[in-house]
Amino acid sequence: MDSSSGLVIVGGGLAGARAAEGARDAAYDGSITIIAGEDAMPYIRPPLSKEFLIGKDDRASIDVHPEAWYAEQRVEVRRGLRASSIDPAAHTLTLGDDEVLRYDRLLLATGASPRRFRGPGADLTGVHLLRTVDDSIALRDAIAPGGRRVVIVGAGWIGLEVAAAARGYGNDVTVLGLETVPLNAAIGDTAGSVFAELHRAHGVTLRMSTSVAGMVGAEGRVTGVEIDGGEVVPAEVVVVGIGAIPETGLAEAAGLEVDNGVTTDAAFLTSAVDVYAVGDVASVLHPVLRRPIRIEHWANADVAGKAAGRSMAGQKVEYDEIPYFYTDQYDLGMEYSGYGTLTAGIDPVFRGDRDAREFVAFWVNAGKVVAGMNVNVWDVNETVQRLIRDEVVVEPARLADPAVPLEAFVGTSG
Ligand SMILES: Cc1cc2nc3c(=O)[nH]c(=O)nc-3n(C[C@H](O)[C@H](O)[C@H](O)COP(=O)(O)OP(=O)(O)OC[C@H]3O[C@@H](n4cnc5c(N)ncnc54)[C@H](O)[C@@H]3O)c2cc1C
């Protein structure tokens, strides 16, 4: 058995890389090893459906750190190697088939994998998933020539971002979604309809309340998507963006508590001694909500990743950040902060010009702001976060009135 110990991080994504950084920030001096399943240094994924996909960002710009950083910080990244099992009692993990590595503390930062379409034709050439840089390159090669019929299965963030990129390259784009309005699960119908109008205005065909029966093809290549009722929507390129599934296999096999993600306390400690989890894979106790939440967003991998590293290094951590994410589609930029779980069934209050797509939307629950989304309005998200954090009691009519400065609400907590 290899006698290496120290901190071992399984998963070389953003959360894993930030955890290494957080541990060094907290003056951890022992060895740090990242087991990176992909044969790549840690990189960030949001550009894979945006700037990188449209050819604006190059490969180097999506790296979390320059390669030299890892050597300077004495962080060993073992690329293209997967952890296959954990033995929490022995404080060991197995890499590949037989290498056994000891750890003092272990972090599961294994992220999530795209949900696959389970029906017929899913493996036809021309059917794409989008998670890795290689997926993004393959998709870019397929859509960059333009003039193709691109059908996107799924009207969530990734589906809509890919739709924008594919339109930008001059393709004919159709989005198929199960729900009546895109993004319903993320931001509800009212805010989702802003994105529906945006895409229609850019020539995307949205076919909502539509379920996919299968992909059809000829000679191994996709030629269309069959929807319920038998109609085939023709396509040369199909993108499946129907959500992601947390990579909990290692944790489950090791007997850790898993419930829609690896369950942790607010310091990222799982149910096993010295085993932590963070990022897309983790369901972390939120001190404000008083229940675990799993967040599949970049800012969480970024900020919580670092906090998990500090926690593993022995610092006291109680992670209570307000969830945050963003999107860019065409000329629309958006930031969202808040507790999506508290917004169900609530119609947002709009402040600004909804039709011009320049506004801040607030979700007000029991008189308090629980989430806010700024669209093409900048430098307000920090204030939105303060309103949420301070549990400010607001009058919706005043909140909607641009004549009342947002700052006027800060400090009026209930
Ligand atoms: C195309 C795309 C666009 C996105 N856009 C946005 C956006 O605009 N805004 C936003 O907020 N979020 C966005 N996200 C989400 C964001 O990228 C994720 O929340 C973030 O990547 C999560 O980081 P992570 O480190 O937890 O997991 P991941 O990035 O998934 O990294 C986990 C890594 O662990 C590896 N791994 C898994 N199992 C093992 C194993 N057994 N052994 C070794 N390695 C293993 C995986 O191969 C992977 O490399 C986007 C995601 C995608 C895919």
The ligand as a Gaussian input file, in Angstrom:
#p B3LYP/6-31G(d) Opt

LIG

0 1
 C      -22.081000      23.428000     -19.823000
 C      -22.264000      23.938000     -18.433000
 C      -22.574000      25.280000     -18.225000
 C      -22.754000      25.771000     -16.947000
 N      -23.069000      27.088000     -16.786000
 C      -23.220000      27.592000     -15.541000
 C      -23.546000      28.972000     -15.344000
 O      -23.701000      29.739000     -16.294000
 N      -23.687000      29.430000     -14.089000
 C      -23.524000      28.629000     -13.010000
 O      -23.652000      29.086000     -11.883000
 N      -23.223000      27.291000     -13.153000
 C      -23.070000      26.765000     -14.394000
 N      -22.776000      25.427000     -14.559000
 C      -22.655000      24.559000     -13.370000
 C      -21.241000      24.555000     -12.804000
 O      -20.312000      24.409000     -13.826000
 C      -21.127000      23.424000     -11.785000
 O      -21.937000      23.769000     -10.701000
 C      -19.681000      23.199000     -11.330000
 O      -18.911000      22.745000     -12.392000
 C      -19.619000      22.188000     -10.219000
 O      -18.284000      21.963000      -9.881000
 P      -17.816000      20.627000      -9.152000
 O      -16.346000      20.785000      -8.981000
 O      -18.678000      20.386000      -7.977000
 O      -18.147000      19.436000     -10.163000
 P      -17.622000      19.150000     -11.616000
 O      -17.306000      20.398000     -12.338000
 O      -18.619000      18.211000     -12.222000
 O      -16.261000      18.359000     -11.393000
 C      -16.236000      17.080000     -10.823000
 C      -15.075000      16.316000     -11.403000
 O      -14.929000      15.095000     -10.677000
 C      -14.600000      14.064000     -11.560000
 N      -14.937000      12.775000     -10.952000
 C      -16.175000      12.245000     -10.739000
 N      -16.065000      11.032000     -10.157000
 C      -14.740000      10.803000     -10.008000
 C      -13.991000       9.710000      -9.486000
 N      -14.587000       8.618000      -8.974000
 N      -12.632000       9.788000      -9.486000
 C      -12.009000      10.892000      -9.979000
 N      -12.670000      11.941000     -10.501000
 C      -14.022000      11.894000     -10.508000
 C      -15.409000      14.393000     -12.797000
 O      -14.875000      13.738000     -13.920000
 C      -15.231000      15.915000     -12.865000
 O      -14.095000      16.259000     -13.580000
 C      -22.606000      24.905000     -15.840000
 C      -22.310000      23.545000     -16.042000
 C      -22.139000      23.063000     -17.326000
 C      -21.824000      21.605000     -17.539000

